[in-house]
Amino acid sequence: HQRLLYIGLTISLVVLAVLGIYALAQANRVAQQLAAAGQSLMQSQRLAKSSTQALIGSSAAFPELQDSAAVLVRMVDGLKSGDPAAGIDALPNAFADDLERIAPLMDRAKRNTSTIIAQQKVLLDVGSALREINRESSDLLDIAETVASFKLQQNASPAEISAAGQLVMLTQRIGKSANEFQTMEGVSPEAVFLLGQDLNTFRKIEQG
């Protein structure tokens, strides 16, 4: 009778150990999947932020953009098909529809990220040029105000005083257009047009 009890107890302990190991493995698997989902969410937000910064010519944004896209793709692929190297098991079939809806969005983000990275030099050059225009507009304002003051002191003709006043106004509008040239939605056509027009007008008045 005691032997049977010992055998029963041993079997119960073995079953309990197996169930415990299985429960721990399941909990670890779910924890890894939750971590991957959380990482995907964080990287999607980071990707949006860094892409916006890259579009306005921030050099620090490009490595962050590339890294975020790579991690996002790896996490989503891991949740979809599994990634043993990262310790991520594929999600159950119950999540297949959700993953199918996510896949084209991820592909689009990956494609757009590649487009931005390919234009890195152009975006950096444009961003640097716009910042230089913005800085120089302050110097132009000081000079234009000095010219306008001299014209008033010299009792210049109304046309010359008006031209000097227009120079002052244009320096402000040039700086404003430079700031609005690139926005979160992309390049502003209106700002591009005004900036080119105002720079040409400023040059003509200055030469006159």
Z-matrix of the N, CA and C atoms (Angstrom, degrees):
N
C 1 1.472
C 2 1.534 1 110.94
N 3 1.364 2 115.37 1 -43.38
C 4 1.474 3 119.58 2 178.35
C 5 1.535 4 111.26 3 -64.87
N 6 1.350 5 114.63 4 -36.96
C 7 1.456 6 119.07 5 179.88
C 8 1.526 7 110.22 6 -63.32
N 9 1.320 8 115.47 7 -42.10
C 10 1.463 9 118.95 8 177.55
C 11 1.518 10 111.71 9 -63.46
N 12 1.344 11 115.99 10 -39.63
C 13 1.469 12 119.37 11 177.83
C 14 1.523 13 111.51 12 -63.82
N 15 1.351 14 116.73 13 -42.43
C 16 1.473 15 120.42 14 178.26
C 17 1.531 16 110.86 15 -62.11
N 18 1.356 17 114.27 16 -43.33
C 19 1.472 18 118.09 17 179.18
C 20 1.517 19 110.19 18 -62.84
N 21 1.329 20 116.67 19 -43.01
C 22 1.466 21 120.39 20 178.91
C 23 1.512 22 111.75 21 -63.47
N 24 1.357 23 115.49 22 -41.79
C 25 1.468 24 119.62 23 178.84
C 26 1.521 25 111.22 24 -64.47
N 27 1.348 26 115.62 25 -41.77
C 28 1.474 27 119.89 26 179.58
C 29 1.525 28 110.70 27 -62.32
N 30 1.339 29 115.61 28 -45.74
C 31 1.461 30 119.30 29 179.12
C 32 1.526 31 110.77 30 -61.28
N 33 1.332 32 116.50 31 -42.06
C 34 1.465 33 120.66 32 179.40
C 35 1.520 34 111.03 33 -61.93
N 36 1.348 35 116.63 34 -42.43
C 37 1.468 36 120.30 35 179.71
C 38 1.529 37 111.01 36 -65.19
N 39 1.334 38 115.67 37 -40.10
C 40 1.470 39 119.46 38 178.99
C 41 1.526 40 110.27 39 -64.00
N 42 1.354 41 116.09 40 -45.66
C 43 1.461 42 120.24 41 178.37
C 44 1.519 43 110.41 42 -61.25
N 45 1.338 44 116.20 43 -43.33
C 46 1.466 45 120.29 44 179.28
C 47 1.531 46 111.01 45 -61.58
N 48 1.335 47 116.82 46 -41.67
C 49 1.468 48 120.92 47 179.24
C 50 1.521 49 110.83 48 -64.66
N 51 1.345 50 115.71 49 -42.52
C 52 1.466 51 119.77 50 179.35
C 53 1.521 52 110.63 51 -63.40
N 54 1.355 53 114.73 52 -44.38
C 55 1.469 54 118.45 53 178.40
C 56 1.527 55 111.35 54 -63.33
N 57 1.341 56 115.88 55 -39.43
C 58 1.468 57 119.26 56 178.61
C 59 1.518 58 111.92 57 -63.52
N 60 1.344 59 115.89 58 -44.09
C 61 1.464 60 120.03 59 178.98
C 62 1.533 61 110.22 60 -63.40
N 63 1.345 62 116.03 61 -41.98
C 64 1.460 63 120.37 62 179.40
C 65 1.536 64 111.01 63 -63.42
N 66 1.351 65 115.42 64 -43.34
C 67 1.466 66 119.40 65 179.94
C 68 1.522 67 111.08 66 -63.81
N 69 1.350 68 116.84 67 -40.56
C 70 1.465 69 120.23 68 178.20
C 71 1.526 70 110.94 69 -64.92
N 72 1.342 71 115.97 70 -40.56
C 73 1.472 72 119.51 71 179.06
C 74 1.523 73 110.74 72 -64.56
N 75 1.343 74 115.92 73 -41.48
C 76 1.456 75 119.57 74 178.34
C 77 1.524 76 111.34 75 -64.79
N 78 1.341 77 115.89 76 -43.00
C 79 1.464 78 119.79 77 179.77
C 80 1.528 79 110.87 78 -63.39
N 81 1.352 80 116.24 79 -39.93
C 82 1.462 81 119.77 80 178.99
C 83 1.524 82 110.69 81 -67.05
N 84 1.353 83 115.92 82 -38.71
C 85 1.460 84 119.73 83 179.31
C 86 1.526 85 111.11 84 -64.22
N 87 1.330 86 115.96 85 -44.78
C 88 1.465 87 120.38 86 179.10
C 89 1.527 88 110.58 87 -65.24
N 90 1.346 89 115.77 88 -39.03
C 91 1.473 90 119.48 89 179.75
C 92 1.529 91 110.52 90 -62.99
N 93 1.345 92 116.95 91 -40.83
C 94 1.464 93 120.72 92 178.18
C 95 1.533 94 111.01 93 -64.98
N 96 1.333 95 116.37 94 -39.43
C 97 1.460 96 119.86 95 178.88
C 98 1.524 97 111.51 96 -67.31
N 99 1.336 98 116.41 97 -40.26
C 100 1.465 99 120.31 98 177.10
C 101 1.526 100 110.72 99 -64.50
N 102 1.338 101 115.51 100 -40.17
C 103 1.467 102 119.17 101 178.67
C 104 1.522 103 110.63 102 -64.11
N 105 1.341 104 116.80 103 -40.29
C 106 1.470 105 120.43 104 178.86
C 107 1.525 106 111.18 105 -65.63
N 108 1.351 107 116.26 106 -40.95
C 109 1.468 108 119.79 107 178.00
C 110 1.525 109 110.77 108 -64.49
N 111 1.341 110 116.25 109 -42.26
C 112 1.465 111 119.96 110 177.75
C 113 1.516 112 112.03 111 -64.39
N 114 1.340 113 115.73 112 -39.80
C 115 1.468 114 120.20 113 177.96
C 116 1.528 115 110.66 114 -64.45
N 117 1.340 116 116.35 115 -38.71
C 118 1.469 117 120.21 116 177.86
C 119 1.519 118 110.94 117 -62.26
N 120 1.323 119 115.94 118 -43.24
C 121 1.463 120 120.26 119 179.66
C 122 1.526 121 111.07 120 -62.96
N 123 1.331 122 116.07 121 -45.22
C 124 1.465 123 120.17 122 -179.23
C 125 1.532 124 110.95 123 -64.09
N 126 1.340 125 116.38 124 -43.38
C 127 1.457 126 120.12 125 -178.38
C 128 1.529 127 111.85 126 -67.68
N 129 1.341 128 117.40 127 -31.84
C 130 1.470 129 119.33 128 177.63
C 131 1.524 130 110.38 129 -65.67
N 132 1.349 131 116.79 130 -38.51
C 133 1.460 132 120.34 131 176.63
C 134 1.533 133 111.21 132 -69.07
N 135 1.314 134 115.38 133 -40.56
C 136 1.471 135 120.51 134 178.57
C 137 1.526 136 110.39 135 -65.37
N 138 1.337 137 116.22 136 -37.10
C 139 1.463 138 120.99 137 178.85
C 140 1.521 139 110.94 138 -63.79
N 141 1.333 140 116.65 139 -42.86
C 142 1.467 141 120.53 140 179.06
C 143 1.523 142 110.81 141 -63.16
N 144 1.327 143 116.43 142 -43.62
C 145 1.472 144 121.06 143 -179.07
C 146 1.535 145 111.27 144 -65.61
N 147 1.333 146 116.86 145 -47.94
C 148 1.465 147 119.70 146 -176.64
C 149 1.533 148 111.70 147 -69.54
N 150 1.337 149 118.34 148 -32.21
C 151 1.466 150 119.53 149 177.83
C 152 1.526 151 110.78 150 -66.81
N 153 1.339 152 116.38 151 -38.26
C 154 1.467 153 120.17 152 176.76
C 155 1.525 154 110.64 153 -62.96
N 156 1.341 155 116.24 154 -43.63
C 157 1.460 156 120.49 155 179.11
C 158 1.537 157 111.41 156 -66.42
N 159 1.328 158 116.16 157 -37.23
C 160 1.469 159 119.41 158 179.52
C 161 1.520 160 111.08 159 -65.67
N 162 1.334 161 117.02 160 -37.09
C 163 1.464 162 120.57 161 -178.75
C 164 1.526 163 112.28 162 -65.56
N 165 1.338 164 117.50 163 -25.95
C 166 1.467 165 119.39 164 178.52
C 167 1.528 166 111.85 165 -97.04
N 168 1.358 167 115.85 166 12.18
C 169 1.462 168 119.88 167 170.87
C 170 1.503 169 116.20 168 87.22
N 171 1.338 170 118.79 169 27.68
C 172 1.468 171 121.45 170 177.16
C 173 1.526 172 108.93 171 -86.43
N 174 1.327 173 117.46 172 117.52
C 175 1.464 174 120.86 173 -175.51
C 176 1.528 175 112.19 174 -65.44
N 177 1.340 176 117.13 175 -33.20
C 178 1.472 177 120.39 176 -178.26
C 179 1.523 178 111.79 177 -68.83
N 180 1.319 179 118.00 178 -18.91
C 181 1.466 180 120.81 179 -174.92
C 182 1.528 181 112.52 180 -76.12
N 183 1.323 182 118.50 181 -26.09
C 184 1.466 183 120.28 182 -173.33
C 185 1.533 184 113.18 183 -68.74
N 186 1.344 185 120.22 184 -46.45
C 187 1.472 186 118.24 185 175.45
C 188 1.530 187 112.17 186 -61.79
N 189 1.328 188 116.59 187 -38.97
C 190 1.460 189 120.63 188 178.75
C 191 1.522 190 110.89 189 -64.55
N 192 1.329 191 116.61 190 -39.85
C 193 1.455 192 121.76 191 178.92
C 194 1.526 193 110.71 192 -62.24
N 195 1.318 194 116.44 193 -46.67
C 196 1.461 195 121.36 194 -179.13
C 197 1.529 196 111.11 195 -64.22
N 198 1.321 197 116.33 196 -42.84
C 199 1.467 198 121.20 197 -179.64
C 200 1.526 199 110.88 198 -64.79
N 201 1.327 200 117.06 199 -44.76
C 202 1.463 201 121.22 200 -179.06
C 203 1.523 202 111.43 201 -61.33
N 204 1.322 203 116.48 202 -43.34
C 205 1.460 204 120.54 203 179.89
C 206 1.524 205 111.05 204 -63.53
N 207 1.342 206 116.78 205 -42.20
C 208 1.464 207 120.47 206 -179.22
C 209 1.527 208 111.61 207 -65.14
N 210 1.329 209 116.60 208 -44.28
C 211 1.471 210 120.44 209 179.79
C 212 1.524 211 110.70 210 -66.11
N 213 1.337 212 116.90 211 -41.82
C 214 1.465 213 120.81 212 179.79
C 215 1.525 214 110.83 213 -60.49
N 216 1.323 215 117.29 214 -46.54
C 217 1.462 216 121.27 215 179.39
C 218 1.526 217 110.36 216 -61.96
N 219 1.336 218 116.74 217 -43.18
C 220 1.475 219 120.13 218 -178.56
C 221 1.523 220 111.46 219 -64.47
N 222 1.337 221 117.06 220 -41.62
C 223 1.462 222 120.54 221 -178.95
C 224 1.525 223 111.39 222 -66.84
N 225 1.324 224 117.06 223 -45.86
C 226 1.467 225 120.32 224 -178.79
C 227 1.529 226 110.57 225 -66.35
N 228 1.332 227 117.19 226 -42.06
C 229 1.469 228 120.19 227 176.78
C 230 1.525 229 110.89 228 -62.32
N 231 1.342 230 116.17 229 -37.92
C 232 1.467 231 120.07 230 178.29
C 233 1.514 232 112.02 231 -64.11
N 234 1.333 233 116.68 232 -41.77
C 235 1.460 234 120.37 233 178.14
C 236 1.526 235 111.56 234 -68.15
N 237 1.314 236 116.17 235 -28.33
C 238 1.466 237 119.71 236 -177.73
C 239 1.529 238 112.16 237 -84.53
N 240 1.328 239 116.65 238 -45.77
C 241 1.464 240 120.12 239 -173.74
C 242 1.521 241 114.13 240 -118.94
N 243 1.330 242 116.78 241 -7.44
C 244 1.460 243 120.31 242 -177.18
C 245 1.520 244 111.45 243 91.30
N 246 1.324 245 115.18 244 147.69
C 247 1.461 246 121.25 245 179.15
C 248 1.531 247 108.07 246 -143.62
N 249 1.335 248 118.05 247 89.62
C 250 1.466 249 120.65 248 -177.54
C 251 1.527 250 113.13 249 -58.31
N 252 1.334 251 116.51 250 -34.83
C 253 1.470 252 119.28 251 -178.82
C 254 1.527 253 111.15 252 -62.65
N 255 1.329 254 116.39 253 -36.13
C 256 1.467 255 120.65 254 179.77
C 257 1.527 256 112.04 255 -93.49
N 258 1.336 257 117.02 256 -1.28
C 259 1.465 258 120.31 257 179.79
C 260 1.517 259 113.55 258 73.63
N 261 1.346 260 116.48 259 26.55
C 262 1.465 261 120.74 260 -178.21
C 263 1.527 262 109.05 261 -107.94
N 264 1.329 263 116.07 262 124.69
C 265 1.460 264 120.98 263 174.08
C 266 1.517 265 109.93 264 -92.51
N 267 1.311 266 115.46 265 149.73
C 268 1.471 267 119.71 266 178.58
C 269 1.521 268 110.02 267 -64.13
N 270 1.321 269 115.39 268 145.84
C 271 1.457 270 120.09 269 177.93
C 272 1.535 271 110.11 270 -69.21
N 273 1.340 272 117.37 271 154.50
C 274 1.467 273 119.81 272 178.44
C 275 1.522 274 111.82 273 -61.99
N 276 1.335 275 115.38 274 167.15
C 277 1.469 276 121.57 275 -178.58
C 278 1.520 277 112.83 276 -60.90
N 279 1.335 278 116.72 277 -21.87
C 280 1.471 279 119.87 278 179.90
C 281 1.522 280 111.49 279 -61.77
N 282 1.337 281 117.06 280 -22.56
C 283 1.466 282 120.90 281 -178.60
C 284 1.534 283 112.47 282 -99.07
N 285 1.330 284 116.81 283 6.50
C 286 1.472 285 120.12 284 -175.35
C 287 1.520 286 112.45 285 -60.46
N 288 1.329 287 117.60 286 -42.09
C 289 1.471 288 120.76 287 -178.76
C 290 1.533 289 111.06 288 -63.73
N 291 1.333 290 116.25 289 -42.39
C 292 1.472 291 119.86 290 179.02
C 293 1.525 292 110.81 291 -63.20
N 294 1.328 293 116.15 292 -42.18
C 295 1.466 294 119.57 293 -179.76
C 296 1.525 295 111.24 294 -67.17
N 297 1.330 296 116.73 295 -33.74
C 298 1.465 297 119.90 296 177.62
C 299 1.525 298 111.46 297 -66.22
N 300 1.324 299 116.16 298 -35.03
C 301 1.476 300 119.23 299 177.91
C 302 1.524 301 111.31 300 -72.69
N 303 1.335 302 116.56 301 -31.07
C 304 1.472 303 120.94 302 -178.63
C 305 1.531 304 110.87 303 -75.26
N 306 1.326 305 116.82 304 -35.21
C 307 1.478 306 121.31 305 -172.63
C 308 1.520 307 113.93 306 -53.56
N 309 1.352 308 119.95 307 -50.49
C 310 1.481 309 118.51 308 -179.54
C 311 1.520 310 112.92 309 -65.43
N 312 1.333 311 117.16 310 -32.45
C 313 1.468 312 120.00 311 177.38
C 314 1.522 313 110.46 312 -65.80
N 315 1.343 314 115.90 313 -40.60
C 316 1.456 315 119.88 314 178.85
C 317 1.530 316 110.80 315 -66.88
N 318 1.339 317 116.33 316 -40.60
C 319 1.473 318 119.71 317 178.32
C 320 1.525 319 111.12 318 -62.11
N 321 1.344 320 116.21 319 -39.18
C 322 1.459 321 120.43 320 179.07
C 323 1.531 322 110.45 321 -66.02
N 324 1.337 323 116.11 322 -42.43
C 325 1.465 324 119.89 323 178.51
C 326 1.525 325 110.89 324 -63.18
N 327 1.320 326 115.90 325 -40.78
C 328 1.471 327 120.62 326 178.87
C 329 1.526 328 110.79 327 -63.53
N 330 1.334 329 116.72 328 -43.43
C 331 1.473 330 121.59 329 -179.46
C 332 1.529 331 110.96 330 -65.83
N 333 1.330 332 116.90 331 -43.86
C 334 1.466 333 120.18 332 -179.86
C 335 1.523 334 111.89 333 -68.04
N 336 1.335 335 115.91 334 -34.43
C 337 1.465 336 119.52 335 176.34
C 338 1.523 337 110.41 336 -62.87
N 339 1.325 338 116.51 337 -42.53
C 340 1.474 339 120.59 338 178.65
C 341 1.525 340 110.78 339 -62.13
N 342 1.330 341 116.39 340 -37.73
C 343 1.468 342 120.68 341 179.00
C 344 1.527 343 110.66 342 -63.84
N 345 1.331 344 116.47 343 -44.37
C 346 1.466 345 120.26 344 -179.89
C 347 1.527 346 110.67 345 -64.98
N 348 1.341 347 116.38 346 -44.33
C 349 1.468 348 120.77 347 179.77
C 350 1.528 349 110.37 348 -60.66
N 351 1.339 350 116.69 349 -39.39
C 352 1.472 351 120.58 350 -179.57
C 353 1.521 352 111.64 351 -64.87
N 354 1.333 353 117.46 352 -26.73
C 355 1.468 354 121.84 353 -178.95
C 356 1.529 355 111.97 354 -99.08
N 357 1.323 356 117.31 355 19.46
C 358 1.471 357 121.14 356 -174.31
C 359 1.534 358 111.88 357 -56.28
N 360 1.330 359 117.45 358 -48.84
C 361 1.477 360 120.38 359 -176.98
C 362 1.529 361 110.79 360 -60.82
N 363 1.335 362 116.39 361 -45.18
C 364 1.467 363 120.14 362 -179.17
C 365 1.524 364 110.62 363 -62.05
N 366 1.334 365 116.26 364 -46.26
C 367 1.468 366 120.45 365 -178.34
C 368 1.524 367 111.35 366 -64.04
N 369 1.334 368 116.76 367 -39.49
C 370 1.469 369 120.12 368 178.79
C 371 1.530 370 110.79 369 -66.79
N 372 1.340 371 116.25 370 -42.20
C 373 1.472 372 120.17 371 179.37
C 374 1.528 373 110.70 372 -63.58
N 375 1.342 374 116.58 373 -44.67
C 376 1.465 375 120.22 374 -180.00
C 377 1.531 376 110.21 375 -64.30
N 378 1.329 377 116.61 376 -44.99
C 379 1.458 378 119.93 377 179.33
C 380 1.519 379 112.17 378 -60.22
N 381 1.345 380 116.65 379 -42.47
C 382 1.460 381 121.28 380 178.90
C 383 1.535 382 111.19 381 -64.75
N 384 1.333 383 116.10 382 -42.14
C 385 1.473 384 120.20 383 -179.88
C 386 1.527 385 111.20 384 -64.87
N 387 1.335 386 116.48 385 -40.91
C 388 1.471 387 119.73 386 -179.86
C 389 1.522 388 111.36 387 -66.34
N 390 1.336 389 115.90 388 -39.99
C 391 1.472 390 118.68 389 177.62
C 392 1.527 391 111.02 390 -64.77
N 393 1.337 392 116.27 391 -35.89
C 394 1.467 393 119.94 392 178.10
C 395 1.525 394 110.64 393 -67.30
N 396 1.333 395 116.88 394 -41.84
C 397 1.473 396 120.68 395 176.74
C 398 1.520 397 110.21 396 -60.41
N 399 1.323 398 115.90 397 -42.81
C 400 1.463 399 120.54 398 -179.03
C 401 1.526 400 111.43 399 -63.48
N 402 1.343 401 115.29 400 -41.15
C 403 1.472 402 118.80 401 178.29
C 404 1.531 403 111.15 402 -66.44
N 405 1.323 404 116.42 403 -42.93
C 406 1.464 405 120.19 404 -176.53
C 407 1.522 406 111.91 405 -71.13
N 408 1.327 407 117.47 406 -22.95
C 409 1.462 408 119.38 407 -179.91
C 410 1.530 409 110.65 408 -64.12
N 411 1.335 410 117.30 409 -29.76
C 412 1.477 411 120.16 410 176.55
C 413 1.522 412 110.94 411 -67.33
N 414 1.348 413 115.75 412 -42.83
C 415 1.471 414 119.38 413 177.43
C 416 1.529 415 110.70 414 -65.23
N 417 1.341 416 115.59 415 -40.86
C 418 1.467 417 119.33 416 178.46
C 419 1.521 418 110.99 417 -62.57
N 420 1.332 419 117.20 418 -36.20
C 421 1.463 420 120.88 419 178.86
C 422 1.527 421 110.47 420 -62.32
N 423 1.336 422 117.08 421 -46.07
C 424 1.471 423 120.27 422 179.45
C 425 1.525 424 111.04 423 -59.90
N 426 1.338 425 115.76 424 -44.48
C 427 1.460 426 119.73 425 -178.57
C 428 1.528 427 110.95 426 -66.74
N 429 1.336 428 115.85 427 -43.09
C 430 1.471 429 119.72 428 -179.01
C 431 1.530 430 110.83 429 -64.13
N 432 1.320 431 117.49 430 -39.12
C 433 1.469 432 120.57 431 178.19
C 434 1.528 433 110.82 432 -66.08
N 435 1.323 434 116.58 433 -36.60
C 436 1.470 435 120.39 434 177.26
C 437 1.532 436 110.78 435 -64.82
N 438 1.337 437 115.45 436 -43.59
C 439 1.470 438 119.87 437 178.21
C 440 1.521 439 110.26 438 -61.75
N 441 1.327 440 117.00 439 -44.66
C 442 1.466 441 120.95 440 -179.59
C 443 1.522 442 110.75 441 -62.00
N 444 1.343 443 116.51 442 -39.55
C 445 1.466 444 120.53 443 179.03
C 446 1.526 445 110.91 444 -64.90
N 447 1.331 446 117.46 445 -44.25
C 448 1.467 447 120.92 446 178.34
C 449 1.529 448 111.53 447 -61.58
N 450 1.329 449 116.77 448 -40.46
C 451 1.464 450 120.35 449 -179.63
C 452 1.533 451 110.77 450 -62.70
N 453 1.322 452 116.10 451 -39.08
C 454 1.467 453 119.72 452 178.73
C 455 1.520 454 110.64 453 -67.79
N 456 1.347 455 117.05 454 -41.78
C 457 1.465 456 121.19 455 -179.76
C 458 1.526 457 111.12 456 -65.74
N 459 1.320 458 117.40 457 -31.66
C 460 1.470 459 121.22 458 -177.01
C 461 1.531 460 112.28 459 -90.09
N 462 1.361 461 116.12 460 6.07
C 463 1.468 462 120.36 461 -177.98
C 464 1.529 463 111.28 462 51.60
N 465 1.334 464 113.96 463 48.41
C 466 1.469 465 119.24 464 -179.57
C 467 1.520 466 110.04 465 -67.68
N 468 1.321 467 114.64 466 169.47
C 469 1.462 468 119.88 467 -179.44
C 470 1.530 469 109.95 468 -65.90
N 471 1.337 470 116.11 469 154.35
C 472 1.475 471 119.15 470 178.07
C 473 1.536 472 112.58 471 -55.28
N 474 1.317 473 117.99 472 -34.14
C 475 1.466 474 121.09 473 -179.56
C 476 1.523 475 110.86 474 -64.96
N 477 1.362 476 115.96 475 -41.97
C 478 1.466 477 119.44 476 179.85
C 479 1.521 478 111.28 477 -69.05
N 480 1.339 479 116.75 478 -41.03
C 481 1.474 480 120.17 479 177.96
C 482 1.532 481 110.10 480 -63.14
N 483 1.327 482 116.16 481 -40.85
C 484 1.467 483 120.23 482 178.25
C 485 1.524 484 111.01 483 -64.11
N 486 1.349 485 116.12 484 -41.18
C 487 1.463 486 120.00 485 179.60
C 488 1.526 487 110.84 486 -64.15
N 489 1.350 488 116.45 487 -41.15
C 490 1.468 489 119.99 488 178.71
C 491 1.528 490 110.50 489 -64.74
N 492 1.333 491 115.64 490 -40.40
C 493 1.465 492 119.11 491 177.58
C 494 1.522 493 111.85 492 -64.71
N 495 1.325 494 116.37 493 -34.94
C 496 1.462 495 119.84 494 178.56
C 497 1.529 496 110.71 495 -68.22
N 498 1.326 497 116.51 496 -34.82
C 499 1.469 498 119.81 497 175.74
C 500 1.533 499 110.73 498 -59.67
N 501 1.333 500 115.33 499 -44.52
C 502 1.472 501 120.02 500 179.25
C 503 1.530 502 109.84 501 -59.26
N 504 1.325 503 116.99 502 -45.70
C 505 1.459 504 121.40 503 -179.14
C 506 1.529 505 111.27 504 -63.57
N 507 1.337 506 115.75 505 -41.37
C 508 1.461 507 119.48 506 -177.44
C 509 1.526 508 112.45 507 -65.50
N 510 1.323 509 117.99 508 -34.99
C 511 1.468 510 119.41 509 178.91
C 512 1.524 511 110.57 510 -61.07
N 513 1.329 512 117.06 511 -37.65
C 514 1.462 513 120.90 512 178.58
C 515 1.527 514 110.81 513 -69.25
N 516 1.321 515 116.30 514 -40.89
C 517 1.461 516 119.33 515 -177.14
C 518 1.526 517 111.18 516 -73.04
N 519 1.329 518 116.99 517 -32.62
C 520 1.465 519 120.38 518 177.18
C 521 1.529 520 110.09 519 -63.56
N 522 1.326 521 116.75 520 -45.51
C 523 1.467 522 120.52 521 177.63
C 524 1.514 523 111.95 522 -62.28
N 525 1.326 524 116.60 523 -40.76
C 526 1.465 525 121.10 524 179.64
C 527 1.534 526 110.72 525 -64.54
N 528 1.328 527 116.87 526 -44.18
C 529 1.468 528 120.94 527 -179.85
C 530 1.528 529 111.00 528 -65.22
N 531 1.335 530 116.67 529 -37.53
C 532 1.468 531 120.06 530 178.25
C 533 1.523 532 110.57 531 -62.86
N 534 1.340 533 116.39 532 -39.41
C 535 1.474 534 120.41 533 179.40
C 536 1.527 535 111.66 534 -68.89
N 537 1.332 536 116.64 535 -30.78
C 538 1.469 537 120.45 536 -175.93
C 539 1.527 538 112.55 537 -97.86
N 540 1.337 539 117.20 538 2.82
C 541 1.468 540 121.70 539 -176.55
C 542 1.532 541 110.71 540 -58.45
N 543 1.339 542 115.62 541 -49.86
C 544 1.465 543 121.03 542 178.96
C 545 1.522 544 108.74 543 -113.60
N 546 1.309 545 115.73 544 126.03
C 547 1.457 546 121.48 545 -179.76
C 548 1.522 547 109.41 546 -119.48
N 549 1.336 548 116.06 547 178.57
C 550 1.456 549 120.97 548 178.55
C 551 1.524 550 111.40 549 -63.20
N 552 1.332 551 116.81 550 -26.13
C 553 1.461 552 121.16 551 179.23
C 554 1.528 553 112.20 552 -88.36
N 555 1.328 554 117.76 553 -5.38
C 556 1.456 555 121.52 554 -179.11
C 557 1.528 556 110.38 555 123.17
N 558 1.318 557 116.02 556 -160.78
C 559 1.469 558 121.68 557 -179.24
C 560 1.527 559 109.25 558 -74.45
N 561 1.347 560 115.27 559 134.45
C 562 1.464 561 120.72 560 179.05
C 563 1.527 562 109.54 561 -88.78
N 564 1.340 563 118.70 562 111.55
C 565 1.476 564 120.95 563 -179.63
C 566 1.521 565 112.10 564 -58.36
N 567 1.336 566 117.12 565 -37.46
C 568 1.459 567 120.20 566 -179.68
C 569 1.522 568 111.13 567 -64.11
N 570 1.341 569 116.39 568 -43.27
C 571 1.464 570 120.14 569 179.74
C 572 1.531 571 111.01 570 -65.79
N 573 1.344 572 116.65 571 -37.57
C 574 1.465 573 120.64 572 177.67
C 575 1.527 574 110.66 573 -61.38
N 576 1.324 575 115.70 574 -46.30
C 577 1.465 576 120.56 575 -179.23
C 578 1.527 577 111.06 576 -63.28
N 579 1.344 578 116.54 577 -47.98
C 580 1.467 579 120.28 578 -177.75
C 581 1.520 580 111.40 579 -64.48
N 582 1.344 581 116.56 580 -40.31
C 583 1.462 582 119.44 581 -178.89
C 584 1.520 583 110.55 582 -62.57
N 585 1.334 584 117.36 583 -47.12
C 586 1.463 585 120.05 584 179.12
C 587 1.520 586 112.08 585 -63.34
N 588 1.328 587 116.06 586 -42.66
C 589 1.467 588 120.55 587 -179.81
C 590 1.528 589 111.16 588 -64.29
N 591 1.337 590 116.66 589 -45.17
C 592 1.464 591 120.27 590 -176.93
C 593 1.527 592 111.74 591 -68.43
N 594 1.323 593 117.23 592 -36.63
C 595 1.466 594 119.64 593 178.27
C 596 1.527 595 110.68 594 -65.33
N 597 1.329 596 116.76 595 -41.81
C 598 1.470 597 120.16 596 177.78
C 599 1.527 598 111.46 597 -64.91
N 600 1.339 599 116.86 598 -43.10
C 601 1.469 600 120.94 599 179.03
C 602 1.526 601 110.53 600 -63.54
N 603 1.340 602 116.13 601 -43.17
C 604 1.474 603 120.36 602 179.39
C 605 1.531 604 110.21 603 -59.93
N 606 1.331 605 116.48 604 -43.82
C 607 1.464 606 120.43 605 -178.94
C 608 1.532 607 110.97 606 -63.14
N 609 1.315 608 116.63 607 -42.58
C 610 1.469 609 120.29 608 -179.07
C 611 1.519 610 110.91 609 -64.43
N 612 1.334 611 116.92 610 -45.32
C 613 1.480 612 120.38 611 179.98
C 614 1.501 613 110.07 612 -65.00
N 615 1.325 614 116.82 613 -42.05
C 616 1.483 615 120.86 614 -179.25
C 617 1.517 616 110.52 615 -62.73
N 618 1.322 617 117.25 616 -41.89
C 619 1.462 618 120.69 617 179.16
C 620 1.521 619 110.67 618 -66.61
N 621 1.352 620 115.66 619 -37.95
C 622 1.468 621 118.67 620 178.62
C 623 1.529 622 111.41 621 -67.05
